Amino acid sequence: QLQVAESGGGLVQAGGSLRLHCATSGIMFKINSMGWYRQAPGDQRELVAVDNSGLKQYGDSVKGRFTVSRDNAKATVSLQMNNLKPEDTAVYYCYAAGVTMSQRARDFWGQGTQVTVSS
């Protein structure tokens, strides 16, 4: 099983930058994907950025502004967010997906960290 914890959220002005960090603890047979989703009030959770075994995928609204970085040795993932916009305001969730020691495919989610961008 895996525990996932985010850090680094906060309040920033439009045009500013923030870096989110996600750490994991526990034992997995293999972690395939690590990344970030976000959810704004009244909206569905949406993909921000994911690293799937080295293949990176970004949501259309963040391409060119956000960068996901994964450290496989430490089982951590970070999200560098530049040129932030008010519409980036949301709770950002870290997630990890992989195979447990009992050979089951599982997803694990953090509690979320608030990012607020003021105009």
N, C-alpha and C positions, 0 to 999 in steps of 0.2 A: 504494500500500500504506500501511498504518497501523500505528504502534506505539502500544500502550496501556499506561499505567502508573498503578497505584493508589498512594495514600498515605493515612496517617491512621488505620490500625488500631491496636489496642492492647488493654489490659486496663482494664476499668471495672467499678464496682460496679453492681448492679441498681438501676434508677431513674436512673442517670446518662445522660450524653449523649456522643456521639462524632460527628465529622464526617469523612466520607471524601471524598477528592478523586481525580479521574481526569483525567490529561492525555494528549493524543494528539500524535503527530508524524507527518509524512508528508503525502502529497497524495492526496486523494480527489476524484472528480468531485462526489460529494454524500454527505453523511452523513444518513441518514434517522432512525435511532434511536440513542440512547445511554442506557445505564442500568446497573443492578446486578442481579446474581444472587448467590446464596450456596449454599454446600454444607457441611453438617455431616458429621462422620464417620459413615459407614454410610448416609447419605441421598443422594438424588438432588439435583442442582443445581436450585434453585427460583428463581422470579422474586421479586425484592425490589421493584424500582421501575424504570420505564422511561419515558423521554420520547420519544414517537414523533411527531416533527414538531409538537411542542406539545401533543399529547395524552398525558396522564400516566396511567400504570396502576400499581397497587400490588398486591402480594400481600396476601391477606386478613389474614395475621397481623401485618402492619406498618401497616395503614391507621390513620390518626390519630396515629401515632407517628413515622413517617419521612416525609421530604420530599425529593424529587429536584429538583435545579436544574441547568439546562443553559445554557451560554454558547455560542451558535452561532458567534459571531465567533472565539472562542478554541478551539472544539472541545473543550470540557471539560465534565465533569459532576460534580456533588457530591451527596452523600447525607447529610442531617442526620438523625441518629438520636437520638431522645429517649425517655425512659422505657424504657431498655433492660432486657431480661429475660434470664435465663440461657439461655433457649431461642433467643435471637438469636445465641448463640455459633456461629461458622462462619467459613469462609474466604469473603470477599466478593470477587467478580470484577466488574470493569468490562468492559463490552462496547460495541462500536460496530458498526453495520450500515449499509451504504450501497452506493454504486456506485463502482467504481474508474475511473481515467482510461481504462482499456481497456473500459469499459462492462460490467463484470462485477459481479454482486451478491456481496458478501462480508461475512462477519462477522469481527470481530477481538476478541480477548480479552486481558486483562491476566494477569499471573502470580498475582494474588490477594493479599489482605491479611487477616491474621488479626484477628478481633474476638472477644474473650473477655469474657463478662459473668459476674462472680462473684455468688453469692447472699449 
